[in-house]
Amino acid sequence: MQKPKEDYSFWTKYKRFASTEILLYVIMVIGIIVGLLVFG
């Protein structure tokens, strides 16, 4: 079973994009929690 190189490059790009998106979500969640603590 041979996998094309395009698929590999796509997955590496997707992993990089997903990691940055997860980081953004983490920052958003932390910001919401801090906001609730400050205004709560």
C-alpha positions in Angstrom: 0.0 0.0 0.0 1.6 3.2 -1.2 0.6 6.6 0.2 1.0 9.7 -2.0 3.4 12.4 -0.9 0.7 15.0 -1.3 -1.4 13.4 1.5 1.7 13.6 3.8 2.3 17.2 3.1 -1.4 18.0 3.6 -1.4 16.3 7.0 1.7 18.1 8.2 0.2 21.4 7.1 -3.1 20.5 8.8 -1.3 19.5 12.0 0.5 22.8 12.1 -2.8 24.7 11.5 -4.6 22.6 14.1 -2.0 23.2 16.8 -2.3 27.0 16.2 -6.1 26.8 16.3 -6.0 24.8 19.6 -3.6 27.4 21.1 -6.1 30.1 20.1 -9.0 28.2 21.7 -6.9 27.7 24.9 -6.2 31.5 25.1 -9.9 32.2 24.5 -11.0 29.8 27.3 -8.4 31.3 29.7 -9.6 34.8 28.8 -13.3 33.8 29.6 -12.3 32.3 32.9 -10.3 35.3 33.9 -13.2 37.6 32.9 -15.6 35.6 35.0 -13.3 35.7 38.0 -12.8 39.5 37.6 -16.5 40.4 37.0 -18.0 37.6 39.1 
